[in-house]
Amino acid sequence: MTILTTEQLTKKFGSFKALDGVDMRVEEGEIYGFIGPNGAGKSTTIRVLLGIIQATSGRATIFGKDAWKDAVEIHKRVSYVPGDVNLWPNLTGGEVIDIFMKIRGNGDRKKREELIERFQLDPSKKCRAYSKGNRQKVALVSAFASEADLFIMDEPTSGLDPLMERVFQEYVMDVKRQGKSVLLSSHILSEVERLCDSVGIIREGKIIESGSLSDLRHLTRTHLLVQTRDPLTLEGVSGVHNMERKGDALAFQVDTEEMGTVMKHVSEHHVTKLESAPPTLEDLFMRHYEKEEAGGATS
């Protein structure tokens, strides 16, 4: 079941086109990673999905309802965590969490206490005394204590230390196990890679690549470390990149479509050691951007 869709979503601010035909699908029980550099259009897309701003053209739906016209109804089933949390300065963290739970009307008190403990939050402190990380914890506790069906998170671990990032990841996986969906916008590519089933890469308001991580890995290069009995040279071999000597071994990257040809060449040199690693999400991200920039330079 599809929970969230955008179709040719466009948003203009004057003559500036912030979104240019964004297509996205998030399925039930899926964690969708939404990545791109600052200014690429991630937050604008999320603001349209939340009904904060209206799209210039195109369509955005959540639970089959229009994100702009039916925003109030949609919000009853959505939890949102921004990357820069602003709270009422004179209320305590616990009071803010309670307000959000009352507004939504479907919070779990027992889970609230568990989350406060796991995130090591002091709920008795006034919000004006909180650090950025602690303000973030208030938002995360409020979100995960709800019975939402869709979690929209825009840089949710901003300000958290590595230990708290791990706690966050555990709760994201927990909501996935419950069959709920997550739209995760993050610049921490290792976090997206660890958590997400599918990924969309946005650049200058356009989705330039999307799909499951396994599918996207087929579009890029595999890392290899090879040691052979006979001298091995790969100069001029198609599909081989970034060669580097590491002792008696040769490290390099191979384009997926050339893997068979390269391995046939390598096998002719009596292989004594072979290690391989799939491309990381950072590899996918950087290679696509490098390819786009190279294309732009020649156009």
Backbone bond lengths (Angstrom), bond angles and torsions (degrees), N, CA, C in turn:
res aa  C-N    CA-C-N  psi(-1)  N-CA   C-N-CA  omega(-1)  CA-C   N-CA-C  phi
1 M - - - 1.469 - - 1.531 109.82 -
2 T 1.312 115.88 130.49 1.463 120.72 179.32 1.527 109.81 -83.48
3 I 1.337 115.53 126.36 1.468 121.46 -178.33 1.523 111.58 -92.80
4 L 1.318 116.52 -39.38 1.467 121.68 -173.88 1.522 109.28 -138.06
5 T 1.324 116.09 134.95 1.467 120.17 174.76 1.524 110.31 -140.27
6 T 1.314 114.89 145.83 1.465 120.31 165.05 1.521 106.94 -127.38
7 E 1.320 115.54 142.23 1.465 121.28 -179.50 1.524 108.90 -131.00
8 Q 1.328 114.79 114.05 1.469 121.72 178.21 1.533 111.47 49.06
9 L 1.317 115.34 44.46 1.462 121.57 -176.60 1.531 110.51 -71.92
10 T 1.328 115.17 125.22 1.461 121.28 -178.45 1.519 109.35 -129.42
11 K 1.331 115.62 139.00 1.457 120.41 175.29 1.522 108.97 -139.11
12 K 1.346 115.02 124.69 1.457 121.14 177.77 1.520 109.92 -112.46
13 F 1.324 115.75 140.50 1.457 122.48 169.33 1.522 105.73 -116.37
14 G 1.332 116.24 97.59 1.452 119.69 -171.70 1.520 109.24 66.10
15 S 1.317 116.80 -125.77 1.468 120.44 179.29 1.530 112.15 -89.78
16 F 1.344 116.52 -6.60 1.468 120.13 -177.99 1.523 110.59 -86.74
17 K 1.320 116.44 126.70 1.464 121.38 179.80 1.529 108.71 -97.06
18 A 1.332 116.05 100.44 1.470 120.81 -178.20 1.519 111.91 -75.22
19 L 1.332 117.04 -35.23 1.465 122.46 176.15 1.517 108.20 -125.29
20 D 1.324 115.84 136.43 1.461 120.24 -172.99 1.529 110.21 -133.85
21 G 1.345 115.28 77.21 1.460 119.81 175.93 1.519 114.19 76.90
22 V 1.328 117.17 46.68 1.470 121.42 -177.58 1.527 110.80 -76.31
23 D 1.329 116.12 124.23 1.467 123.12 174.92 1.524 108.69 -114.79
24 M 1.333 115.90 128.71 1.458 120.51 -177.05 1.522 109.72 -149.88
25 R 1.329 116.59 145.48 1.464 121.90 175.06 1.524 108.86 -138.03
26 V 1.320 115.75 131.16 1.466 121.50 174.15 1.520 107.63 -121.98
27 E 1.324 115.73 123.42 1.461 121.10 -176.80 1.525 110.96 -91.90
28 E 1.319 115.48 162.86 1.457 121.38 176.87 1.528 109.79 -61.17
29 G 1.332 116.30 132.95 1.455 120.97 178.98 1.514 114.65 76.02
30 E 1.327 116.94 12.83 1.466 121.38 -176.96 1.522 111.05 -106.84
31 I 1.327 115.24 144.64 1.461 121.25 169.81 1.524 106.97 -105.28
32 Y 1.317 116.10 116.82 1.466 122.44 -175.46 1.520 108.63 -108.38
33 G 1.324 116.71 120.07 1.456 121.31 178.08 1.513 111.42 -89.67
34 F 1.320 115.52 129.70 1.468 122.05 -176.72 1.517 106.74 -117.90
35 I 1.336 117.39 106.30 1.459 120.06 -171.09 1.521 111.63 -126.49
36 G 1.323 113.78 155.68 1.455 121.58 -179.76 1.514 108.41 164.57
37 P 1.330 118.33 163.88 1.465 121.07 -179.67 1.520 111.41 -71.32
38 N 1.331 115.57 169.01 1.458 120.20 175.50 1.526 109.71 -58.02
39 G 1.331 115.68 136.99 1.458 120.30 178.95 1.511 114.65 84.43
40 A 1.342 116.94 4.48 1.471 119.61 -177.48 1.520 112.63 -78.16
41 G 1.353 117.20 -22.06 1.462 120.27 -179.94 1.516 114.55 122.55
42 K 1.335 117.90 6.05 1.469 120.50 -177.87 1.528 111.35 -62.95
43 S 1.317 116.56 -54.07 1.467 119.96 -176.35 1.523 111.77 -67.21
44 T 1.325 117.44 -34.41 1.469 120.02 176.75 1.524 110.21 -63.42
45 T 1.329 117.05 -42.98 1.465 120.81 176.76 1.518 110.63 -58.50
46 I 1.323 116.51 -45.53 1.465 120.74 -178.95 1.524 110.84 -64.62
47 R 1.319 118.22 -38.91 1.468 120.93 178.58 1.524 111.26 -64.28
48 V 1.326 116.61 -35.98 1.471 119.95 175.18 1.523 109.94 -66.69
49 L 1.323 117.35 -44.24 1.465 121.21 -179.40 1.525 111.92 -62.04
50 L 1.326 116.41 -33.79 1.464 120.80 -179.52 1.525 112.67 -83.43
51 G 1.323 117.09 -3.58 1.460 119.83 -179.68 1.512 113.41 75.51
52 I 1.336 117.02 18.24 1.465 121.17 178.56 1.524 110.08 -77.45
53 I 1.328 116.17 -38.11 1.460 121.54 174.23 1.526 108.31 -129.25
54 Q 1.315 115.81 155.50 1.467 120.93 -178.71 1.526 110.20 -97.42
55 A 1.316 115.78 136.28 1.464 120.44 177.46 1.525 109.95 -65.08
56 T 1.320 116.39 149.19 1.459 121.29 174.95 1.524 110.32 -71.22
57 S 1.323 115.84 -40.95 1.463 121.36 176.25 1.520 108.41 -157.11
58 G 1.323 115.27 172.45 1.457 119.95 -176.88 1.514 111.15 90.93
59 R 1.317 115.73 -169.44 1.461 120.54 -172.38 1.525 110.03 -142.01
60 A 1.332 115.99 138.51 1.463 122.42 174.15 1.520 108.35 -133.15
61 T 1.324 116.67 125.96 1.461 120.62 179.69 1.519 110.08 -130.87
62 I 1.325 114.90 145.44 1.464 122.95 174.00 1.519 107.14 -132.40
63 F 1.321 116.99 128.86 1.468 122.94 -174.30 1.529 111.21 55.85
64 G 1.326 116.07 30.37 1.457 120.96 179.64 1.512 114.47 78.63
65 K 1.339 117.77 3.88 1.462 122.01 -178.55 1.527 110.12 -108.35
66 D 1.323 115.71 153.09 1.453 121.62 -179.22 1.534 110.38 -69.93
67 A 1.338 116.20 126.25 1.462 120.97 -174.08 1.524 112.93 -62.76
68 W 1.320 118.36 -26.86 1.464 121.51 179.64 1.526 111.62 -90.83
69 K 1.324 117.19 -52.08 1.466 120.74 -175.03 1.525 112.72 -71.02
70 D 1.323 116.67 -33.35 1.464 120.76 -174.26 1.523 112.33 -110.74
71 A 1.341 116.64 27.86 1.462 120.75 -173.96 1.527 112.85 -57.99
72 V 1.323 117.59 -42.57 1.468 120.51 -177.50 1.526 110.76 -61.83
73 E 1.312 116.44 -44.11 1.464 120.93 179.15 1.532 110.97 -66.01
74 I 1.311 116.61 -41.60 1.467 121.38 -179.61 1.522 111.11 -63.36
75 H 1.324 117.03 -40.67 1.465 121.40 -175.12 1.525 112.73 -61.84
76 K 1.313 118.09 -20.94 1.468 120.75 178.06 1.522 111.91 -65.91
77 R 1.334 115.86 -20.21 1.468 120.12 -176.17 1.530 112.81 -118.00
78 V 1.339 115.92 12.08 1.465 120.39 -176.42 1.524 110.22 -123.33
79 S 1.327 116.71 139.52 1.465 122.36 168.80 1.517 108.56 -114.26
80 Y 1.318 115.49 134.17 1.469 120.98 -176.48 1.524 109.82 -122.84
81 V 1.322 115.92 132.85 1.466 121.66 175.51 1.527 108.38 -125.12
82 P 1.342 117.76 113.20 1.465 120.22 177.48 1.527 110.78 -82.84
83 G 1.320 115.76 170.76 1.455 120.21 178.68 1.515 113.20 -85.65
84 D 1.316 117.08 -15.52 1.467 121.78 179.10 1.522 107.38 -129.90
85 V 1.322 115.76 97.32 1.465 121.76 -172.24 1.523 110.30 -89.85
86 N 1.332 117.03 124.99 1.462 122.91 173.79 1.523 108.84 -111.00
87 L 1.329 116.29 128.77 1.463 121.60 -176.30 1.525 110.30 -122.92
88 W 1.340 115.89 163.30 1.459 121.09 175.64 1.533 108.89 -65.82
89 P 1.318 118.58 117.29 1.473 120.58 -170.86 1.523 114.60 -64.34
90 N 1.331 117.78 -29.25 1.462 119.76 -175.35 1.523 114.04 -92.87
91 L 1.324 117.08 -0.96 1.462 120.53 175.43 1.519 109.64 -96.94
92 T 1.327 115.84 155.22 1.460 119.35 174.63 1.532 109.36 -80.65
93 G 1.312 115.14 163.63 1.459 119.03 177.19 1.514 111.54 -59.63
94 G 1.334 116.27 -40.33 1.460 120.45 179.15 1.518 112.30 -63.16
95 E 1.338 116.68 -39.25 1.466 120.30 178.78 1.529 111.08 -65.59
96 V 1.321 116.58 -39.03 1.467 120.11 178.45 1.526 110.30 -64.40
97 I 1.317 116.87 -44.57 1.468 120.79 177.99 1.523 110.21 -58.86
98 D 1.326 116.74 -42.94 1.471 120.73 -179.87 1.526 111.51 -64.75
99 I 1.327 116.85 -38.65 1.465 119.99 178.38 1.526 110.32 -60.97
100 F 1.325 115.82 -47.15 1.469 119.28 -179.94 1.527 111.08 -62.81
101 M 1.311 117.02 -38.09 1.466 120.12 179.58 1.527 110.80 -67.02
102 K 1.340 116.98 -38.11 1.468 120.53 179.05 1.526 111.06 -69.65
103 I 1.326 116.05 -39.85 1.467 119.51 178.92 1.520 110.31 -60.05
104 R 1.332 115.24 -43.74 1.464 119.56 -178.07 1.523 110.93 -77.74
105 G 1.316 115.84 -34.30 1.461 120.19 175.41 1.507 115.64 75.45
106 N 1.345 118.13 12.82 1.460 118.65 -178.28 1.524 112.23 -139.04
107 G 1.333 116.68 29.65 1.458 120.47 -177.12 1.520 113.15 -79.67
108 D 1.315 115.20 160.97 1.461 123.17 -179.12 1.530 107.72 -112.13
109 R 1.358 116.86 109.82 1.464 121.14 -175.63 1.528 111.73 -63.94
110 K 1.316 116.03 -40.00 1.464 119.33 179.97 1.526 110.60 -64.09
111 K 1.314 115.28 -41.79 1.462 119.16 178.82 1.519 110.66 -67.65
112 R 1.327 117.18 -34.36 1.465 121.57 176.57 1.517 110.29 -54.83
113 E 1.335 116.45 -48.37 1.461 120.52 -178.45 1.531 111.09 -65.93
114 E 1.310 115.96 -39.90 1.470 120.34 178.75 1.526 110.70 -62.20
115 L 1.331 116.19 -44.03 1.461 121.05 -178.91 1.527 111.55 -65.52
116 I 1.318 116.77 -41.78 1.466 120.76 178.48 1.530 110.03 -59.02
117 E 1.328 115.81 -41.24 1.465 120.04 179.55 1.529 111.40 -69.24
118 R 1.336 116.80 -45.39 1.468 120.25 -177.17 1.532 111.46 -65.59
119 F 1.330 116.90 -37.41 1.460 119.90 179.95 1.529 112.61 -86.77
120 Q 1.336 116.49 2.88 1.465 122.40 176.36 1.531 111.42 53.00
121 L 1.320 114.79 49.39 1.465 121.71 -179.22 1.522 110.05 -101.99
122 D 1.314 116.82 133.90 1.464 121.63 172.62 1.526 107.67 -90.14
123 P 1.350 118.67 103.45 1.467 120.66 -174.74 1.523 113.85 -76.60
124 S 1.346 117.28 -6.34 1.466 119.81 -177.61 1.526 112.44 -87.85
125 K 1.316 117.35 -10.47 1.462 120.71 -178.77 1.523 111.36 -78.45
126 K 1.336 115.32 146.39 1.461 120.37 172.66 1.533 109.47 -67.84
127 C 1.308 115.06 145.54 1.468 119.09 -176.79 1.524 112.58 -63.20
128 R 1.334 116.89 -27.99 1.465 118.86 179.71 1.532 111.77 -65.97
129 A 1.341 116.44 -18.86 1.467 120.56 -179.92 1.525 112.66 -91.68
130 Y 1.312 116.41 -4.35 1.464 119.79 -176.90 1.526 112.11 -79.62
131 S 1.317 115.03 144.13 1.463 121.25 169.32 1.528 108.53 -75.43
132 K 1.322 116.29 172.01 1.466 120.19 177.11 1.522 110.64 -58.10
133 G 1.325 116.66 -42.90 1.459 120.23 -180.00 1.514 112.67 -61.57
134 N 1.330 117.05 -40.08 1.462 120.08 179.69 1.525 112.00 -71.24
135 R 1.326 117.77 -34.23 1.464 119.58 174.27 1.527 109.73 -63.25
136 Q 1.332 114.93 -38.10 1.464 119.47 177.92 1.526 110.55 -63.51
137 K 1.327 116.39 -39.00 1.465 120.82 179.63 1.528 111.21 -62.86
138 V 1.333 117.29 -38.89 1.470 120.64 177.90 1.530 109.81 -58.99
139 A 1.324 116.17 -44.86 1.470 120.06 179.89 1.523 111.27 -65.19
140 L 1.320 117.27 -40.29 1.465 120.77 -178.58 1.523 111.57 -69.16
141 V 1.319 116.80 -41.94 1.472 119.92 176.67 1.523 109.86 -61.04
142 S 1.327 116.92 -45.28 1.468 121.02 179.45 1.523 111.05 -59.73
143 A 1.325 116.54 -41.54 1.468 120.66 -178.19 1.519 111.55 -68.65
144 F 1.323 116.76 -51.66 1.464 120.16 -174.52 1.532 112.76 -72.36
145 A 1.336 117.71 -20.05 1.467 120.50 177.14 1.521 111.65 -79.22
146 S 1.326 116.97 -10.53 1.464 121.07 -178.84 1.522 110.34 -83.49
147 E 1.316 115.14 170.22 1.470 121.39 176.39 1.526 109.76 -105.45
148 A 1.318 116.12 36.88 1.470 120.97 -177.88 1.526 111.02 -64.82
149 D 1.327 114.96 155.07 1.468 121.42 175.72 1.525 112.14 -99.76
150 L 1.335 116.15 -18.37 1.460 121.38 178.29 1.523 108.83 -136.74
151 F 1.324 115.73 130.23 1.458 122.14 177.75 1.526 107.82 -112.08
152 I 1.334 115.97 119.43 1.460 121.54 177.88 1.520 107.14 -107.79
153 M 1.327 116.50 118.63 1.461 120.83 -171.49 1.520 110.07 -129.01
154 D 1.320 115.66 120.15 1.462 122.77 -176.62 1.529 108.56 -110.98
155 E 1.317 117.98 99.83 1.469 123.76 -174.70 1.533 110.74 53.12
156 P 1.329 118.28 55.58 1.464 121.58 -171.71 1.517 115.24 -69.24
157 T 1.338 118.95 -21.44 1.463 120.00 -177.69 1.524 112.34 -98.58
158 S 1.316 116.73 12.82 1.459 120.80 177.43 1.530 109.94 -57.62
159 G 1.323 116.90 122.99 1.461 120.94 178.90 1.512 115.04 90.19
160 L 1.333 118.22 -5.58 1.464 120.72 179.82 1.527 110.65 -88.45
161 D 1.339 115.95 147.31 1.462 119.22 174.58 1.530 109.19 -81.15
162 P 1.333 118.38 167.91 1.475 120.66 -176.15 1.523 114.56 -56.53
163 L 1.329 117.58 -35.05 1.465 120.26 179.11 1.521 110.77 -64.41
164 M 1.327 116.94 -43.36 1.458 120.87 -179.90 1.530 111.28 -72.47
165 E 1.319 116.62 -30.09 1.468 119.31 173.79 1.520 110.27 -60.94
166 R 1.334 116.18 -39.19 1.464 120.09 179.02 1.535 110.80 -65.48
167 V 1.331 116.90 -40.12 1.469 120.54 177.31 1.528 109.44 -62.24
168 F 1.328 116.10 -44.52 1.467 120.45 176.90 1.523 110.93 -55.31
169 Q 1.314 116.88 -47.17 1.461 120.89 -178.22 1.526 111.52 -61.95
170 E 1.327 116.85 -37.13 1.465 120.40 178.05 1.526 110.91 -61.97
171 Y 1.331 116.80 -41.52 1.468 119.58 -178.37 1.530 111.81 -74.08
172 V 1.322 117.05 -31.23 1.467 119.11 174.46 1.525 109.90 -62.91
173 M 1.321 116.82 -44.69 1.462 120.19 178.56 1.527 110.89 -65.88
174 D 1.319 116.91 -31.12 1.464 120.81 178.32 1.527 111.07 -65.62
175 V 1.336 117.87 -43.85 1.469 119.21 179.67 1.529 110.31 -68.51
176 K 1.322 117.15 -31.82 1.470 120.10 175.40 1.528 110.32 -63.39
177 R 1.335 116.55 -43.27 1.472 120.09 179.23 1.524 111.45 -61.59
178 Q 1.324 116.42 -26.18 1.464 120.88 177.77 1.531 111.95 -82.05
179 G 1.325 116.96 2.41 1.460 120.66 178.66 1.509 113.96 83.21
180 K 1.340 116.69 15.00 1.460 120.35 179.81 1.531 110.02 -94.25
181 S 1.320 116.07 166.24 1.467 121.24 -173.51 1.521 110.76 -113.24
182 V 1.332 114.99 151.26 1.463 121.24 -179.94 1.526 109.30 -134.73
183 L 1.328 115.64 129.66 1.464 121.88 168.24 1.520 106.05 -104.79
184 L 1.326 116.84 110.41 1.461 122.39 -173.59 1.521 110.28 -112.82
185 S 1.328 115.61 111.63 1.458 121.51 173.99 1.522 107.76 -99.64
186 S 1.320 116.74 121.09 1.463 119.60 -175.51 1.517 109.89 -153.62
187 H 1.346 115.29 148.11 1.465 119.66 173.62 1.521 110.82 -94.63
188 I 1.342 116.78 -4.25 1.465 120.82 178.44 1.522 107.68 -87.28
189 L 1.324 116.15 93.65 1.461 120.53 -171.64 1.520 112.37 -64.89
190 S 1.329 117.38 -32.94 1.465 119.29 178.54 1.525 110.71 -64.86
191 E 1.327 116.84 -34.43 1.461 121.66 177.87 1.525 110.47 -67.49
192 V 1.317 116.60 -45.01 1.465 120.92 178.33 1.525 110.03 -61.96
193 E 1.325 116.27 -43.29 1.465 120.50 -178.68 1.523 110.99 -63.22
194 R 1.323 116.52 -38.81 1.465 120.94 -178.29 1.528 111.78 -69.43
195 L 1.328 117.03 -34.17 1.460 120.56 -169.87 1.525 115.02 -101.39
196 C 1.321 117.16 -32.82 1.468 119.25 -162.46 1.529 114.20 -90.75
197 D 1.332 114.13 145.33 1.463 121.80 174.21 1.523 110.79 -84.92
198 S 1.329 115.35 -40.84 1.464 121.79 -179.00 1.517 109.26 -131.60
199 V 1.317 115.11 159.22 1.461 120.91 -176.61 1.523 109.59 -138.59
200 G 1.335 115.68 141.77 1.455 121.82 169.64 1.517 108.54 -122.16
201 I 1.326 117.04 129.04 1.464 121.97 178.66 1.522 108.09 -104.69
202 I 1.331 116.36 122.50 1.459 121.13 -177.60 1.523 109.72 -111.31
203 R 1.323 114.17 139.94 1.468 120.93 177.45 1.517 108.65 -145.19
204 E 1.338 115.75 127.26 1.467 122.16 178.34 1.521 111.38 49.24
205 G 1.347 115.30 43.77 1.457 120.74 174.72 1.506 115.98 80.60
206 K 1.344 117.92 4.96 1.465 121.21 -179.46 1.525 110.37 -123.59
207 I 1.331 116.65 141.57 1.457 120.88 171.00 1.525 107.09 -77.29
208 I 1.327 116.44 112.79 1.466 119.46 -176.02 1.527 112.01 -96.07
209 E 1.332 117.13 -14.31 1.461 120.87 175.53 1.515 108.64 -160.91
210 S 1.317 117.19 141.01 1.462 120.46 176.55 1.517 109.23 -154.66
211 G 1.320 114.98 156.65 1.458 120.56 178.96 1.508 110.67 146.75
212 S 1.328 116.65 -177.54 1.460 120.53 176.92 1.524 108.67 -71.51
213 L 1.330 115.81 155.14 1.459 118.92 179.82 1.527 111.53 -60.43
214 S 1.325 116.43 -38.23 1.468 119.36 -179.98 1.524 110.85 -64.46
215 D 1.335 116.98 -39.20 1.468 120.05 177.66 1.527 111.19 -66.48
216 L 1.328 116.21 -42.93 1.461 119.67 -177.26 1.521 111.58 -67.26
217 R 1.321 116.68 -31.12 1.469 119.22 179.64 1.524 111.84 -63.55
218 H 1.326 115.85 -27.83 1.460 118.84 178.74 1.525 111.84 -70.39
219 L 1.331 116.44 -13.68 1.462 120.18 -177.03 1.519 112.61 -90.30
220 T 1.327 117.10 -2.66 1.461 118.57 -174.44 1.522 110.78 -132.31
221 R 1.324 117.26 -152.07 1.462 121.66 -168.33 1.524 112.97 -108.16
222 T 1.335 114.23 149.98 1.457 122.29 174.95 1.530 108.77 -102.28
223 H 1.337 115.72 140.37 1.463 121.24 177.10 1.530 109.38 -85.88
224 L 1.319 117.13 132.74 1.464 121.71 178.25 1.524 110.44 -129.18
225 L 1.331 115.07 145.20 1.462 122.28 171.19 1.524 106.29 -126.85
226 V 1.336 117.26 117.84 1.468 121.95 -172.85 1.526 110.48 -126.19
227 Q 1.327 114.36 134.91 1.463 120.55 171.90 1.525 107.38 -122.76
228 T 1.320 117.12 132.00 1.468 121.27 -177.16 1.528 110.93 -127.48
229 R 1.332 114.34 156.93 1.464 119.55 177.90 1.528 110.39 -73.13
230 D 1.327 115.65 -39.56 1.465 120.95 178.15 1.527 109.65 -93.76
231 P 1.322 117.96 151.52 1.469 120.41 177.86 1.538 111.04 -55.18
232 L 1.328 115.62 132.69 1.465 121.11 -177.96 1.520 110.00 -114.53
233 T 1.300 115.85 127.51 1.464 120.51 172.10 1.524 108.67 -127.17
234 L 1.323 115.40 138.18 1.465 120.48 -179.60 1.524 111.26 -119.21
235 E 1.313 115.79 11.40 1.464 119.50 177.96 1.527 109.56 -59.16
236 G 1.313 116.27 128.12 1.450 121.05 177.68 1.511 115.11 83.31
237 V 1.355 117.04 -2.21 1.466 119.74 178.23 1.524 108.84 -80.16
238 S 1.311 117.04 126.70 1.468 121.97 -175.90 1.525 111.20 -64.10
239 G 1.336 115.87 135.79 1.464 121.10 175.01 1.505 115.06 90.15
240 V 1.335 118.74 0.81 1.466 122.55 -179.12 1.530 109.50 -100.00
241 H 1.343 115.57 134.54 1.467 120.48 -176.68 1.527 110.48 -139.17
242 N 1.331 115.31 155.99 1.470 123.29 169.23 1.525 112.87 53.51
243 M 1.312 116.96 51.34 1.468 120.78 178.65 1.528 110.53 -71.49
244 E 1.338 115.06 141.28 1.461 120.38 -179.48 1.528 109.04 -151.34
245 R 1.337 116.16 129.15 1.452 121.00 176.85 1.528 110.02 -76.11
246 K 1.335 116.16 131.34 1.459 122.17 175.61 1.523 107.59 -129.38
247 G 1.336 115.70 88.65 1.452 120.59 -174.91 1.520 109.87 66.94
248 D 1.337 115.33 -124.14 1.468 120.34 178.69 1.525 112.35 -88.55
249 A 1.319 116.77 -0.23 1.468 120.79 -176.32 1.528 110.76 -106.90
250 L 1.322 114.95 163.30 1.464 121.93 177.63 1.524 108.53 -120.74
251 A 1.332 116.28 122.35 1.465 121.61 176.93 1.526 108.31 -101.08
252 F 1.323 116.31 140.03 1.464 120.47 179.86 1.524 109.60 -163.93
253 Q 1.323 115.99 172.18 1.460 122.56 176.80 1.523 109.10 -117.65
254 V 1.342 115.24 147.52 1.463 120.81 -177.38 1.522 109.96 -128.74
255 D 1.327 116.76 131.33 1.460 120.98 172.18 1.524 108.99 -62.36
256 T 1.331 116.22 136.99 1.457 120.91 -176.09 1.525 112.34 -53.64
257 E 1.326 116.42 -43.39 1.462 119.84 -175.37 1.533 112.83 -69.53
258 E 1.335 117.24 -15.12 1.470 120.87 -179.57 1.527 112.26 -105.40
259 M 1.334 117.15 5.05 1.461 120.36 -173.52 1.532 112.18 -58.27
260 G 1.322 117.87 -44.60 1.462 121.44 -177.91 1.518 112.25 -60.23
261 T 1.326 116.43 -45.64 1.465 121.37 -179.60 1.521 111.15 -64.26
262 V 1.341 115.97 -44.06 1.467 120.13 -178.60 1.528 110.93 -65.11
263 M 1.335 116.70 -44.10 1.464 119.70 -178.49 1.529 111.39 -66.07
264 K 1.312 117.39 -33.45 1.467 120.01 176.16 1.524 109.85 -63.34
265 H 1.322 116.35 -42.28 1.467 121.09 178.81 1.528 110.53 -64.47
266 V 1.333 116.59 -44.76 1.468 120.94 -178.73 1.528 110.90 -63.46
267 S 1.331 116.87 -41.69 1.471 121.31 -175.51 1.525 112.96 -63.40
268 E 1.316 116.92 -20.02 1.467 120.99 179.25 1.528 112.50 -75.83
269 H 1.338 117.24 -3.18 1.469 121.31 -176.31 1.530 112.22 -113.09
270 H 1.350 117.08 22.54 1.470 122.45 175.90 1.537 111.52 55.98
271 V 1.309 115.72 77.19 1.468 122.99 -177.77 1.524 110.57 -67.59
272 T 1.335 116.69 129.79 1.468 121.93 175.60 1.525 112.02 -109.36
273 K 1.320 116.45 -16.20 1.469 120.61 179.04 1.520 108.35 -154.23
274 L 1.332 115.45 135.34 1.465 119.95 179.05 1.519 109.29 -145.65
275 E 1.311 116.95 121.50 1.462 122.54 175.85 1.524 108.05 -125.09
276 S 1.327 115.58 140.55 1.471 119.32 177.77 1.515 109.73 -135.09
277 A 1.314 115.74 152.18 1.463 121.79 177.49 1.517 108.18 -143.07
278 P 1.345 116.90 135.44 1.464 119.09 178.63 1.518 110.34 -67.93
279 P 1.313 117.81 157.36 1.461 120.23 177.53 1.521 111.03 -64.31
280 T 1.323 116.18 142.20 1.458 120.65 175.43 1.526 109.48 -81.11
281 L 1.327 115.41 168.29 1.462 119.34 176.56 1.525 110.32 -61.93
282 E 1.326 116.59 -34.31 1.465 119.26 177.38 1.525 110.78 -63.23
283 D 1.351 116.74 -38.98 1.469 119.88 175.54 1.526 110.73 -59.30
284 L 1.346 115.34 -46.60 1.462 120.34 -179.82 1.524 110.81 -59.91
285 F 1.318 113.98 -47.12 1.461 120.89 -176.56 1.531 110.88 -62.71
286 M 1.336 116.09 -51.43 1.455 119.98 -175.21 1.526 111.62 -68.92
287 R 1.328 117.02 -38.58 1.459 117.92 -178.88 1.525 110.49 -65.91
288 H 1.341 116.38 -38.93 1.459 118.52 -179.93 1.523 110.33 -65.98
289 Y 1.331 116.74 -40.19 1.459 119.33 179.37 1.521 111.41 -67.94
290 E 1.345 115.73 -40.25 1.465 118.66 177.89 1.523 110.73 -62.71
291 K 1.352 115.95 -39.05 1.463 120.57 179.20 1.522 110.64 -65.54
292 E 1.351 115.97 -41.37 1.465 119.61 179.72 1.525 110.52 -64.32
293 E 1.360 115.82 -41.88 1.459 119.38 -178.45 1.524 111.05 -66.95
294 A 1.341 116.17 -39.41 1.465 119.91 177.88 1.522 110.65 -63.90
295 G 1.335 115.68 -40.44 1.461 120.08 177.90 1.507 111.44 -64.29
296 G 1.362 115.41 -39.28 1.452 119.08 179.36 1.517 112.33 -67.11
297 A 1.342 115.21 -32.48 1.461 119.26 -177.26 1.521 112.34 -71.26
298 T 1.334 116.07 -24.53 1.463 118.59 -176.75 1.514 112.78 -99.56
299 S 1.301 117.41 -5.25 1.465 119.87 -176.33 1.521 110.80 -85.15
